[in-house]
Amino acid sequence: MPNRNNVHVVPTKKGWGVMREGMKGAYSDHRTQKDAIEYGRTLRGPNRGELVIHGRDGRIRARDTAPGARDPHPPRG
């Protein structure tokens, strides 16, 4: 079951898209990945979910968990 608090930054034909997990199609389009990441952080909110950043190839390249959220992928110590 998708976690709708998670937000993904994905490559699109126009540049970069931001979408909530489980949605079809981009929530918003951005010219640069940096702009998409900034918007994705505001959409995710400060205390919920995770920002999942995909590379040009579509593969996950980074994850950014909100400070107040439980980290589903904690660092290994």
A tleap script that builds the chain and sets N, CA, C and O, in Angstrom:
source leaprc.protein.ff14SB
mol = sequence {
  NMET PRO ASN ARG ASN ASN VAL HIE VAL VAL
  PRO THR LYS LYS GLY TRP GLY VAL MET ARG
  GLU GLY MET LYS GLY ALA TYR SER ASP HIE
  ARG THR GLN LYS ASP ALA ILE GLU TYR GLY
  ARG THR LEU ARG GLY PRO ASN ARG GLY GLU
  LEU VAL ILE HIE GLY ARG ASP GLY ARG ILE
  ARG ALA ARG ASP THR ALA PRO GLY ALA ARG
  ASP PRO HIE PRO PRO ARG CGLY
}
set mol.1.N position { 0.845 -1.174 0.000 }
set mol.1.CA position { 0.000 0.000 0.000 }
set mol.1.C position { 0.896 1.245 0.000 }
set mol.1.O position { 1.790 1.360 0.838 }
set mol.2.N position { 0.665 2.172 -0.928 }
set mol.2.CA position { 1.507 3.359 -0.998 }
set mol.2.C position { 1.322 4.262 0.221 }
set mol.2.O position { 0.228 4.358 0.779 }
set mol.3.N position { 2.386 4.906 0.615 }
set mol.3.CA position { 2.333 5.887 1.694 }
set mol.3.C position { 2.147 7.254 1.044 }
set mol.3.O position { 3.088 7.787 0.456 }
set mol.4.N position { 0.970 7.821 1.137 }
set mol.4.CA position { 0.670 9.093 0.465 }
set mol.4.C position { 1.420 10.278 1.067 }
set mol.4.O position { 1.364 11.380 0.520 }
set mol.5.N position { 2.120 10.072 2.184 }
set mol.5.CA position { 2.961 11.136 2.738 }
set mol.5.C position { 4.299 11.205 2.014 }
set mol.5.O position { 5.007 12.207 2.116 }
set mol.6.N position { 4.649 10.151 1.285 }
set mol.6.CA position { 5.905 10.139 0.542 }
set mol.6.C position { 5.740 10.908 -0.757 }
set mol.6.O position { 4.706 10.821 -1.419 }
set mol.7.N position { 6.770 11.660 -1.111 }
set mol.7.CA position { 6.763 12.478 -2.323 }
set mol.7.C position { 7.963 12.066 -3.170 }
set mol.7.O position { 9.066 11.904 -2.648 }
set mol.8.N position { 7.751 11.897 -4.476 }
set mol.8.CA position { 8.808 11.475 -5.389 }
set mol.8.C position { 9.147 12.594 -6.362 }
set mol.8.O position { 8.259 13.281 -6.867 }
set mol.9.N position { 10.440 12.773 -6.623 }
set mol.9.CA position { 10.940 13.662 -7.670 }
set mol.9.C position { 11.393 12.751 -8.798 }
set mol.9.O position { 12.306 11.943 -8.628 }
set mol.10.N position { 10.745 12.887 -9.957 }
set mol.10.CA position { 10.983 11.961 -11.067 }
set mol.10.C position { 11.271 12.720 -12.369 }
set mol.10.O position { 10.810 13.847 -12.549 }
set mol.11.N position { 12.029 12.098 -13.267 }
set mol.11.CA position { 12.271 12.740 -14.565 }
set mol.11.C position { 11.008 12.687 -15.417 }
set mol.11.O position { 10.268 11.704 -15.387 }
set mol.12.N position { 10.769 13.761 -16.181 }
set mol.12.CA position { 9.637 13.823 -17.109 }
set mol.12.C position { 10.154 14.320 -18.463 }
set mol.12.O position { 11.324 14.676 -18.597 }
set mol.13.N position { 9.280 14.340 -19.448 }
set mol.13.CA position { 9.668 14.859 -20.766 }
set mol.13.C position { 9.989 16.350 -20.708 }
set mol.13.O position { 10.802 16.845 -21.489 }
set mol.14.N position { 9.346 17.066 -19.777 }
set mol.14.CA position { 9.538 18.513 -19.659 }
set mol.14.C position { 10.671 18.898 -18.710 }
set mol.14.O position { 11.064 20.064 -18.665 }
set mol.15.N position { 11.197 17.948 -17.958 }
set mol.15.CA position { 12.251 18.243 -16.991 }
set mol.15.C position { 12.123 17.329 -15.787 }
set mol.15.O position { 12.557 16.177 -15.827 }
set mol.16.N position { 11.518 17.847 -14.693 }
set mol.16.CA position { 11.368 17.087 -13.465 }
set mol.16.C position { 9.964 17.259 -12.914 }
set mol.16.O position { 9.412 18.359 -12.922 }
set mol.17.N position { 9.391 16.166 -12.437 }
set mol.17.CA position { 8.054 16.200 -11.869 }
set mol.17.C position { 8.081 15.830 -10.396 }
set mol.17.O position { 8.978 15.129 -9.928 }
set mol.18.N position { 7.079 16.317 -9.677 }
set mol.18.CA position { 6.914 15.992 -8.267 }
set mol.18.C position { 5.556 15.332 -8.126 }
set mol.18.O position { 4.555 15.852 -8.619 }
set mol.19.N position { 5.514 14.175 -7.448 }
set mol.19.CA position { 4.235 13.470 -7.283 }
set mol.19.C position { 4.177 12.776 -5.934 }
set mol.19.O position { 5.201 12.367 -5.387 }
set mol.20.N position { 2.986 12.650 -5.413 }
set mol.20.CA position { 2.776 11.872 -4.195 }
set mol.20.C position { 2.803 10.399 -4.566 }
set mol.20.O position { 2.394 10.021 -5.664 }
set mol.21.N position { 3.281 9.580 -3.659 }
set mol.21.CA position { 3.350 8.142 -3.898 }
set mol.21.C position { 1.949 7.597 -4.168 }
set mol.21.O position { 1.000 7.928 -3.457 }
set mol.22.N position { 1.828 6.772 -5.187 }
set mol.22.CA position { 0.563 6.154 -5.537 }
set mol.22.C position { -0.271 6.944 -6.531 }
set mol.22.O position { -1.300 6.450 -6.992 }
set mol.23.N position { 0.145 8.164 -6.876 }
set mol.23.CA position { -0.582 8.981 -7.852 }
set mol.23.C position { -0.075 8.679 -9.252 }
set mol.23.O position { 1.074 8.277 -9.436 }
set mol.24.N position { -0.932 8.876 -10.223 }
set mol.24.CA position { -0.518 8.743 -11.616 }
set mol.24.C position { -0.286 10.141 -12.172 }
set mol.24.O position { -1.113 11.034 -11.988 }
set mol.25.N position { 0.818 10.323 -12.839 }
set mol.25.CA position { 1.140 11.625 -13.414 }
set mol.25.C position { 1.787 12.553 -12.406 }
set mol.25.O position { 1.660 12.370 -11.195 }
set mol.26.N position { 2.474 13.543 -12.921 }
set mol.26.CA position { 3.201 14.482 -12.061 }
set mol.26.C position { 2.246 15.473 -11.410 }
set mol.26.O position { 1.273 15.909 -12.026 }
set mol.27.N position { 2.529 15.823 -10.172 }
set mol.27.CA position { 1.768 16.809 -9.416 }
set mol.27.C position { 2.131 18.205 -9.901 }
set mol.27.O position { 1.282 19.093 -9.963 }
set mol.28.N position { 3.398 18.387 -10.242 }
set mol.28.CA position { 3.877 19.654 -10.778 }
set mol.28.C position { 5.117 19.385 -11.629 }
set mol.28.O position { 5.819 18.394 -11.428 }
set mol.29.N position { 5.373 20.272 -12.569 }
set mol.29.CA position { 6.551 20.158 -13.440 }
set mol.29.C position { 7.531 21.276 -13.130 }
set mol.29.O position { 7.131 22.402 -12.833 }
set mol.30.N position { 8.831 20.953 -13.202 }
set mol.30.CA position { 9.879 21.923 -12.907 }
set mol.30.C position { 10.988 21.780 -13.929 }
set mol.30.O position { 11.236 20.691 -14.445 }
set mol.31.N position { 11.654 22.890 -14.218 }
set mol.31.CA position { 12.729 22.881 -15.204 }
set mol.31.C position { 13.968 22.175 -14.697 }
set mol.31.O position { 14.646 21.487 -15.460 }
set mol.32.N position { 14.278 22.338 -13.394 }
set mol.32.CA position { 15.481 21.714 -12.846 }
set mol.32.C position { 15.123 20.750 -11.718 }
set mol.32.O position { 14.075 20.872 -11.084 }
set mol.33.N position { 16.009 19.799 -11.486 }
set mol.33.CA position { 15.794 18.856 -10.398 }
set mol.33.C position { 15.850 19.579 -9.051 }
set mol.33.O position { 15.106 19.238 -8.131 }
set mol.34.N position { 16.723 20.567 -8.936 }
set mol.34.CA position { 16.842 21.336 -7.698 }
set mol.34.C position { 15.515 22.004 -7.343 }
set mol.34.O position { 15.088 21.959 -6.189 }
set mol.35.N position { 14.858 22.627 -8.333 }
set mol.35.CA position { 13.560 23.264 -8.085 }
set mol.35.C position { 12.520 22.227 -7.666 }
set mol.35.O position { 11.704 22.478 -6.778 }
set mol.36.N position { 12.555 21.066 -8.308 }
set mol.36.CA position { 11.602 20.001 -7.979 }
set mol.36.C position { 11.829 19.491 -6.547 }
set mol.36.O position { 10.867 19.216 -5.830 }
set mol.37.N position { 13.080 19.365 -6.135 }
set mol.37.CA position { 13.392 18.903 -4.783 }
set mol.37.C position { 12.897 19.914 -3.759 }
set mol.37.O position { 12.311 19.529 -2.747 }
set mol.38.N position { 13.122 21.196 -4.005 }
set mol.38.CA position { 12.666 22.233 -3.077 }
set mol.38.C position { 11.146 22.191 -2.938 }
set mol.38.O position { 10.621 22.256 -1.827 }
set mol.39.N position { 10.439 22.082 -4.064 }
set mol.39.CA position { 8.981 22.006 -4.011 }
set mol.39.C position { 8.532 20.713 -3.319 }
set mol.39.O position { 7.572 20.724 -2.549 }
set mol.40.N position { 9.212 19.623 -3.588 }
set mol.40.CA position { 8.875 18.343 -2.967 }
set mol.40.C position { 8.988 18.389 -1.451 }
set mol.40.O position { 8.176 17.788 -0.747 }
set mol.41.N position { 9.984 19.095 -0.950 }
set mol.41.CA position { 10.142 19.231 0.508 }
set mol.41.C position { 8.977 20.005 1.118 }
set mol.41.O position { 8.513 19.668 2.207 }
set mol.42.N position { 8.503 21.032 0.430 }
set mol.42.CA position { 7.362 21.787 0.965 }
set mol.42.C position { 6.080 20.966 0.876 }
set mol.42.O position { 5.231 21.045 1.764 }
set mol.43.N position { 5.935 20.184 -0.178 }
set mol.43.CA position { 4.747 19.339 -0.334 }
set mol.43.C position { 4.720 18.227 0.702 }
set mol.43.O position { 3.658 17.886 1.223 }
set mol.44.N position { 5.871 17.664 0.999 }
set mol.44.CA position { 5.980 16.599 1.995 }
set mol.44.C position { 5.638 17.115 3.375 }
set mol.44.O position { 4.998 16.409 4.154 }
set mol.45.N position { 6.046 18.322 3.696 }
set mol.45.CA position { 5.805 18.887 5.020 }
set mol.45.C position { 6.941 18.572 5.978 }
set mol.45.O position { 7.786 17.727 5.684 }
set mol.46.N position { 6.967 19.251 7.132 }
set mol.46.CA position { 8.092 19.112 8.048 }
set mol.46.C position { 8.071 17.855 8.910 }
set mol.46.O position { 9.114 17.459 9.431 }
set mol.47.N position { 6.925 17.223 9.073 }
set mol.47.CA position { 6.830 16.114 10.032 }
set mol.47.C position { 6.272 14.822 9.451 }
set mol.47.O position { 5.890 13.919 10.195 }
set mol.48.N position { 6.223 14.731 8.131 }
set mol.48.CA position { 5.615 13.541 7.548 }
set mol.48.C position { 6.448 13.023 6.390 }
set mol.48.O position { 7.054 13.790 5.641 }
set mol.49.N position { 6.462 11.745 6.265 }
set mol.49.CA position { 6.943 11.073 5.072 }
set mol.49.C position { 8.383 11.265 4.678 }
set mol.49.O position { 9.234 11.691 5.459 }
set mol.50.N position { 8.613 10.930 3.431 }
set mol.50.CA position { 9.957 10.868 2.887 }
set mol.50.C position { 9.949 11.456 1.483 }
set mol.50.O position { 8.990 11.271 0.734 }
set mol.51.N position { 11.010 12.158 1.129 }
set mol.51.CA position { 11.204 12.652 -0.217 }
set mol.51.C position { 12.116 11.659 -0.921 }
set mol.51.O position { 13.245 11.435 -0.484 }
set mol.52.N position { 11.637 11.065 -2.002 }
set mol.52.CA position { 12.401 10.055 -2.747 }
set mol.52.C position { 12.833 10.715 -4.058 }
set mol.52.O position { 11.997 11.107 -4.872 }
set mol.53.N position { 14.141 10.831 -4.250 }
set mol.53.CA position { 14.692 11.529 -5.413 }
set mol.53.C position { 15.216 10.508 -6.412 }
set mol.53.O position { 16.090 9.703 -6.089 }
set mol.54.N position { 14.681 10.546 -7.622 }
set mol.54.CA position { 15.070 9.635 -8.692 }
set mol.54.C position { 16.056 10.341 -9.620 }
set mol.54.O position { 16.007 11.562 -9.768 }
set mol.55.N position { 16.945 9.578 -10.240 }
set mol.55.CA position { 17.880 10.113 -11.221 }
set mol.55.C position { 17.252 10.111 -12.605 }
set mol.55.O position { 16.111 9.679 -12.772 }
set mol.56.N position { 17.993 10.592 -13.599 }
set mol.56.CA position { 17.508 10.622 -14.993 }
set mol.56.C position { 17.097 9.231 -15.485 }
set mol.56.O position { 16.206 9.104 -16.325 }
set mol.57.N position { 17.751 8.191 -14.957 }
set mol.57.CA position { 17.440 6.830 -15.381 }
set mol.57.C position { 16.209 6.266 -14.669 }
set mol.57.O position { 15.801 5.137 -14.944 }
set mol.58.N position { 15.614 7.043 -13.757 }
set mol.58.CA position { 14.418 6.603 -13.046 }
set mol.58.C position { 14.706 5.854 -11.753 }
set mol.58.O position { 13.794 5.608 -10.964 }
set mol.59.N position { 15.958 5.489 -11.528 }
set mol.59.CA position { 16.315 4.759 -10.304 }
set mol.59.C position { 16.440 5.715 -9.132 }
set mol.59.O position { 16.813 6.875 -9.308 }
set mol.60.N position { 16.133 5.235 -7.943 }
set mol.60.CA position { 16.235 6.049 -6.741 }
set mol.60.C position { 17.707 6.371 -6.487 }
set mol.60.O position { 18.545 5.470 -6.444 }
set mol.61.N position { 18.016 7.651 -6.319 }
set mol.61.CA position { 19.400 8.042 -6.055 }
set mol.61.C position { 19.577 8.617 -4.658 }
set mol.61.O position { 20.699 8.666 -4.154 }
set mol.62.N position { 18.479 9.058 -4.012 }
set mol.62.CA position { 18.575 9.605 -2.651 }
set mol.62.C position { 17.207 9.593 -1.987 }
set mol.62.O position { 16.171 9.587 -2.652 }
set mol.63.N position { 17.232 9.590 -0.656 }
set mol.63.CA position { 16.011 9.690 0.149 }
set mol.63.C position { 16.247 10.749 1.217 }
set mol.63.O position { 17.343 10.870 1.766 }
set mol.64.N position { 15.201 11.511 1.498 }
set mol.64.CA position { 15.285 12.557 2.507 }
set mol.64.C position { 14.052 12.431 3.403 }
set mol.64.O position { 12.939 12.755 2.988 }
set mol.65.N position { 14.260 11.955 4.637 }
set mol.65.CA position { 13.164 11.762 5.574 }
set mol.65.C position { 12.925 13.050 6.350 }
set mol.65.O position { 13.874 13.704 6.782 }
set mol.66.N position { 11.655 13.416 6.529 }
set mol.66.CA position { 11.295 14.606 7.301 }
set mol.66.C position { 11.834 14.472 8.720 }
set mol.66.O position { 11.815 13.376 9.279 }
set mol.67.N position { 12.317 15.569 9.317 }
set mol.67.CA position { 12.909 15.506 10.660 }
set mol.67.C position { 11.984 14.902 11.722 }
set mol.67.O position { 12.460 14.216 12.626 }
set mol.68.N position { 10.688 15.142 11.630 }
set mol.68.CA position { 9.768 14.631 12.640 }
set mol.68.C position { 9.179 13.270 12.317 }
set mol.68.O position { 8.373 12.750 13.090 }
set mol.69.N position { 9.564 12.682 11.192 }
set mol.69.CA position { 9.007 11.395 10.768 }
set mol.69.C position { 9.914 10.244 11.178 }
set mol.69.O position { 11.115 10.424 11.382 }
set mol.70.N position { 9.326 9.066 11.295 }
set mol.70.CA position { 10.100 7.852 11.563 }
set mol.70.C position { 10.812 7.455 10.280 }
set mol.70.O position { 10.171 7.329 9.236 }
set mol.71.N position { 12.109 7.258 10.335 }
set mol.71.CA position { 12.910 6.929 9.159 }
set mol.71.C position { 12.721 5.471 8.799 }
set mol.71.O position { 13.127 4.604 9.572 }
set mol.72.N position { 12.107 5.154 7.633 }
set mol.72.CA position { 11.921 3.773 7.244 }
set mol.72.C position { 13.221 3.090 6.796 }
set mol.72.O position { 13.264 1.865 6.676 }
set mol.73.N position { 14.260 3.862 6.552 }
set mol.73.CA position { 15.550 3.336 6.115 }
set mol.73.C position { 16.658 3.965 6.959 }
set mol.73.O position { 17.460 4.735 6.430 }
set mol.74.N position { 16.725 3.654 8.267 }
set mol.74.CA position { 17.736 4.284 9.117 }
set mol.74.C position { 19.139 3.850 8.712 }
set mol.74.O position { 19.329 2.752 8.189 }
set mol.75.N position { 20.142 4.736 8.961 }
set mol.75.CA position { 21.513 4.354 8.631 }
set mol.75.C position { 21.982 3.167 9.461 }
set mol.75.O position { 21.600 3.008 10.620 }
set mol.76.N position { 22.793 2.363 8.863 }
set mol.76.CA position { 23.341 1.213 9.581 }
set mol.76.C position { 24.558 1.651 10.358 }
set mol.76.O position { 25.386 2.408 9.852 }
set mol.77.N position { 24.668 1.185 11.568 }
set mol.77.CA position { 25.775 1.634 12.405 }
set mol.77.C position { 26.769 0.620 12.591 }
set mol.77.O position { 27.766 0.851 13.276 }
savepdb mol mol.pdb
quit
